[in-house]
Amino acid sequence: MSWLFFTILAYFLLAIISLSDRYFLVGLIPNPKVYTFNIGILGLLVGFLIIPLGLHIPEINIILLGLGAGLVRIIAVFFLNKGIFQSEASRVVPAVGGLLPIFSFLIFLIFFPKTEILNLSQIIAFLLLLIGSVLISFEIFQKKFFKIKNLTYPIIAALLFALTFFLIKTLFLKTEFFNGLFLMLLGGGLGVLSFLFFPQVRKDIFSQKISKKISILFPLAETIGGLGVLSQYYAVFLVRPGQVPLINALEGTRYIFLLLFIYFISRWRPSLLKEKMKGKILFQKIFATLLIIVGLAILAF
């Protein structure tokens, strides 16, 4: 079950980057387009760094598939960032995390309807992980959040991320891991470079002040996030197509790590844990964690 190890490692690293996204979008880089542009360019640079690993030129249909996967992913990142910027990360990210496995399951069910469907135990694990992920990520359910206007960006982002995972898995079935990864990063980089065709966006990008804090924190945060995405995609590379929704459903492990981070941070700021962990919310987190643990146990054993 090496794919399970890489998936959990991915969500551990992505939990760290979750702490920085809202920080950048609210303070240091308060523009979703500029933030997405920086992510895409950094990914493009990483893509060029993996060229010495022995890449080869695949068939044109594989090239287009890889570029398309990278482009769809960067658009999904943009809508996620836009949702976080205009709303609250504590609402948008959980909504995407809850919707993504559902969309992913439906897409893979449509295109891999016979041989790749999850077996009974995996479906049970999928449901437990999905319910646990939703419960652990929302601080409290609010009816007003479930209005369509508040879910627009999360729905678009989740659907695009689900499509990205489908395209990525299809790509990995046709080519080697690093070859596919390079094509995806190239597609994402070309996608954000197209931002420069829009005068206002171009002005925003080049007028962004590169402070000392940005020059240090942003590359560090994105390096950690990049390693998380790399680990997640390698897990996708290892699994059967029908198991990809399980990787998406394991999103709840990211929030378990976040809770642990909050606990340790609260040793220095006790008010943080006191405000977030009490009463019904505490019970909800514990119950959700148990569901996720049981789901993981089913997958592992």
N, C-alpha and C positions, 0 to 999 in steps of 0.2 A: 504493500500500500504506500509506495514512495510518493505517489501523487498527493496523498493526504498530508504527508509531512511538508511537502513544498507549498501546499495550499495554506496550512496553518502558519508556516513561516511567512508567507506572503501577507496574510492578514495581520500578523504581528508588526511587520514593517509598515503596512498601510495604516495601522492604528497610530503610529508615530506621525505619519504625514497628515492624518486627519486633524491633529492638533494645530497644524500650521496653516492649513488652507484658509480657514476663516480669518486668521491673524493677518495673512497677506492681503486677502480681498477687502478687508475692512480698513486696514491701516496702510501698509507699505505699498501695495499695488491695487488700488481700489478701482479696477477696471477689468471685467471678465475677459474682454478681447485681448488686452495687453497681457494678462496673466496666462491665458491659453496660448498666446503667441510665444511667450517665453518658455512654456512647457514643451511646445512643439519643436522649437529651435534647439533646446537642450537635448531632446530625444534624437533629433537629426544628427547632432554632434556625436552622440553615443553610437548611432548607427554607423557612422564613418569609422569609429574606433574598432568595431567588430569585423571590418573588412579583412584584416590580416588573419582571421580565424579560418580562412579557406572557403570563401564563398564562390559560387559559380553562377553563371547566367542561366536561369531556367527558361522554360517556354513562355511565350508572350501571355498566354492566358493565366499562368501562375503569377507573372509579374503584375498584371492588372488586378488579380484577386488580392495580392498582398498590398498594393497601393490603395485599393478600395477599402480594405480592412483598416489600414492606418488612417485614411481620410474619415471614415465613419467614426472611428474612435475619437479623433480630435474634435469632431463636431459634438459627440456625446460629452466630452470633457467641457466644451464651451457651454452647453446647456446646463450641465451640473454646476459649473462656476457661476453662471448667470442666476441660477436658482438660489445658490448660497449667498450671492451678493444681494439679491433683492429680498430674500426671506431670512430664515435662520438655518444654520447648518444642522442644528439639532432636529429640525423638521424635514429638510430637503434630503439629507443623506439617508436617514432611515427609510423615507418613502421610496427612494431609488433602490435601496437595499432590499426592501420588501417586494417591489414590483419586478426587479430584474430576474430573480429565479423563475417567476411565473411566466414572463415573456420568453425567457430562455427555454423553459420546458416545452412551451407550446411550439416554438420555432423548430426545435430538434424533433419534437413529436411529428410535425408535419413533414419534415424532410428526411427523417430516419424512422419511419413508422413501424418497421417490423423487427429487424435484428438488433436494434440498438436501444430499445425501450428498457427502462429500469426494471429490475425484478422487484418482487413484493417487499423484501426487506429494505431495499434501497429507496423505494417509494415512501415507506414508513419513515426512514431516516430523513428523507427530503422534507416531508411534512413537519416533522419535529424541528428540524433545523430552520425551516421557513417561519414557523410560528414563533420559535424562540428568538430568531433574528429580529422579528417585528416587535415583540414584547420588550426585548432588552434594549432596543435602540430608541424607542419612544419614551420620553420621560413621563408623558401622560397623554392619553387620547383626547383630542379636542375635536368636536364635531365640525367646527368651522374650518379646520384644516382640510377636511375631506371634501370640500367644495372643489369643483372642477377647476376654477380659476386659480386656486392655490396649488393644485396638483399638475398644472400644465407643464412646467419645466421638469419636474420629477418624472412624469409619464414619458415625455419626449426623451429625456436622458436615459431612462431605464430601457426603453425600447431600442434606442440606438446602441447602448452597451450590449444588450442581448444579441442584436444583429452582429455586433463586432465579434462577440465570442463565437457565434456561428461561422462567420467568415474566417476567423482565425483557425478554428478547428478544421474547417475545410481546407485551408491553406496548409496546415501541418500534415494533413493526410497526403499531400502532393509533393512536399519538399521537406528538407531538413530544418531543424529548429532554428539555427542561426540565419539560414537563408531567409526563412519566413519572417524572422524578427527584423532583419535588415529592411526588407521590403515594407513592412508595417511602419517602421520608424521613418523611412523615406516618404511614404505616403502621408504620414502625419506632418512631417516637416514641409512638404510641398503644399499641404493644405493650409498651414498657417502663413506660409509665404504669400499665399493669395490674398491675405489680409491687407498686404501693402498696396493692392490696387485701389483700395478705398481711401480717399484723401484724409478723411477725419480719423480713421483708424490709424493710418500711417503717421499722422500728426501726434496722436496719443502715444503711439509706440516710441517714437523718437524723442518725445518731450518728457518721457518718464525719467525722473531723476534716479540715478544709480547711487544710492547712498551706501555707506560702508556696511550698514546692517543688511541691506538687500544683497550686496555682493558676497556676503559671507553666509547668511542664513538661507537664501533662496537656493543656491547650488547644493548646499548641504541637505536641505529638506528634500529637494528633488532627486538627489542621489539615493537617499533612503527610499523614497517613493518609487524610484526607478527599479531598485533592487526588488522591491515588493511586487511590482508589476511583472518583472522578469521571472520571479519565482512563481507567480500566478500563471503566467503563460506557459511556463515549463510543465506545470501541473496539467494544463489543458493539453499540451503536447503528449503527455503520458496516458491520459484516460481515453476510453472509448467515447465516441460522440455523445451517446445518451447519458454519459456521466457528467458532462459539462455543467448541467443545471445543479448538480450536487456541489460543485465548486462555488457556484453563485450563492447557493443556499447556506454555505458555510460562512457567509458574511458576518453572522452573529458572533463568531469567534473574535472578530475585530473589536466588537464592543466589550467583550469580556476583557480583552487586553486594555481597552480604554478605561474600564472600571478599575483595573489594577493600577494603571498609571495615576488615575485620580486618587486612589487610596494612598499611594506613596507620596504624591504631591501634597495631599492633605496633612501629611506629617509635619509639613512646614506651614501649611495654610489650613488649619482645622475647619474653618468656616466653609471651605469648598465642599467637603464631604458631608458636613452637617446640613447644608442647604439642599443637596442633591439626593441624599440617601436617607429617607425616613418614611415611616408609615407605609402607605399603599405602593409608593414607588419602589421602596426597598423590597417589599414582598414580590412585586412584579419582576424586578431584576433577578432575584434569587430563583423564582419559578422558571424564568426564561433561561437562566444559566443551566438549570437542571435538565430542561428540554434539550438544550444544545449538547450537553454532556452525554445524554442518552443517545441522541442522534449520532454523535461521534463514535460512541461505543459500538453501535450497530454497524457502522461502516468499517471500524477497525477490526472487529472480531466476528 
